[in-house]
Amino acid sequence: MEESCNFKFCKICSSTVKQKNKSNTQLHLLKSKHSDSNKTILKSIAKDETSHNIVKRIKIKNTPIGDITKFIKKKKIRCPKFLILNLPKIILEPKTRNIHKCNYSCVNWTNYNLNKTASMCMLAIPLYFGFKRHITNVNGVQKSVTYETPCGVHIQNIEDMMRYLMITKSKMTIDQFDFDSDIDPLAKFRFLKPIMFLDDISEGLEFKSISCVNGINGEQSPKLNYITNRQAITDVNLNLDTDFLCGCDCSDNCQDKSKCACWQLTIEAQSSIPNSDKNEHLGYEYRRLYTAIPTGIFECNKTCKCNRLCLNRVVQQSLCLDLQLFKTKKKGWGVRCLNDIPRGTFICCYIGNILNETNVDEQGINYGDEYLLDLDFIDKFKDHKEDYEEYAFPSCLNNTIYDENSASGNALQWLGNLKLKNFKDSICNYYNGNSEYTIDSKYSGNIGRFFNHSCNPNLFVQSVFVDTHDLRFPWISFFSQCVIKAGTELTWDYAYEVGSLPGKKVACYCESVECKQRLL
Ligand SMILES: C[S@@+](CC[C@H](N)C(=O)[O-])C[C@H]1O[C@@H](n2cnc3c(N)ncnc32)[C@H](O)[C@@H]1O
């Protein structure tokens, strides 16, 4: 825990202090800088709370922010740095209507408009536009969530909510709804006494502003040329021509995975792994991703007929969560979420300049390597295939070379058919020897470059193809692997190989129970 909550009686903080003294376990030896491997999902929120920056929760209903300090004094609580407020500021109440058939008129009176939502927490948006969320006790033990729609219908699961949004032609997206009773859509984390505060490090480039606080010392926010799209630098031929993509012609928001050509690419890529059963449900589930898919996700793209409500467009959406950059005690800057995040939620991508092997060596030697992230999708794919395959390379593909200027290079099809002894060499051959690229976000990047490492992370990484099907250039995307409570630091597993750089030792300060004590 970076910053304790100052509550002497706080069980979370005192348990973390005990954990600090735990002895080291075996060091983690993994090849690459990020892990696509299927991780055990952290189900226990209690466990999560002890292993990350969790804050003491004070729920003060209907209390304007200014009054909270008074409340704290009255209760004789030492003033904490953190508060989590529940502000039930619901603008429109559902209308009670007689039994009816839902249609457009059920929701259009709420005047939902995406542009009005930038300052709202994503999961609170429906509550501002006519929906109500109820939590009920089932048999006194289990809790269940029900949404009351603007026309008074009660909905208890995500499938029915999707149907409702479709029938009423709502412009809301399904990721604005969540049926997990551990999630509080109105929970909001506030850092009360910053030494330094900045409104928005993206300077308006992100849909949501990203504040920056320093409660440790007087250091100003880090200097960064904030960008929201990756940039290929000289000598990197990132071909974004639409001829290199194939798309779908779905008109059902790509709900039927069996009919969506893009969804089928994701399913086919995975089923090219021998001995793996074809999983017709693979990919996003109502825009959430619960485990990493090492063979990649192929999202709908510019050439598709579907629109932005499509269920297979997730990492291409703009930032929808409230994130905050904050100064940590020992890890430099880090990122926390200001609202509760459900499991499987897309957070953001890792954005920076794309460098080739030559540039990356130069960059690493001269300016350090802490913001370099390898685009190693092909390596990961190879690891999976090589585990199973000792087959001969089909002669018809033996001499296939990727053509940078023609649409004939359907890399995915080629990869799917590929059964060869030396996978890596052949891929290299296919791409004319250029298959290794790295993202560098030292000088230009987005909020993703500030996520710190944890030996017990709450995020996982997924390679997603959006603007090209060139397998060397996936988007590196972060998803939550458990429920993340407001105020928690967002972390992922860098999976560095400890000892891989002789003479270089970097201590790990993630302070999770599972901490291996070393980053490198
Ligand atoms: C990609 S940057 C993360 C953002 C960085 N903290 C900053 O201030 O810009 C990676 C660097 O952060 C630091 N870092 C990240 N996780 C850490 C951890 N668990 N323990 C110690 N240092 C960490 C290390 O210096 C590492 O090289």
The ligand as an ORCA input file, in Angstrom:
! r2SCAN-3c Opt
* xyz 0 1
  C       6.059      2.014    -17.493
  S       6.769      2.855    -16.169
  C       5.417      3.054    -15.065
  C       5.199      4.500    -14.689
  C       6.270      5.077    -13.807
  N       6.023      4.723    -12.429
  C       6.380      6.585    -13.954
  O       6.526      7.291    -12.945
  O       6.348      7.079    -15.071
  C       7.751      1.589    -15.465
  C       8.650      2.025    -14.347
  O       7.898      2.307    -13.165
  C       8.564      1.807    -12.011
  N       7.760      0.704    -11.436
  C       6.646      0.170    -11.941
  N       6.173     -0.791    -11.145
  C       7.006     -0.897    -10.111
  C       7.055     -1.737     -8.961
  N       6.131     -2.654     -8.706
  N       8.074     -1.566     -8.106
  C       9.024     -0.638     -8.335
  N       9.035      0.184     -9.388
  C       8.036      0.063    -10.277
  C       9.883      1.262    -12.491
  O      10.808      2.316    -12.402
  C       9.617      0.934    -13.934
  O      10.779      0.957    -14.733
*
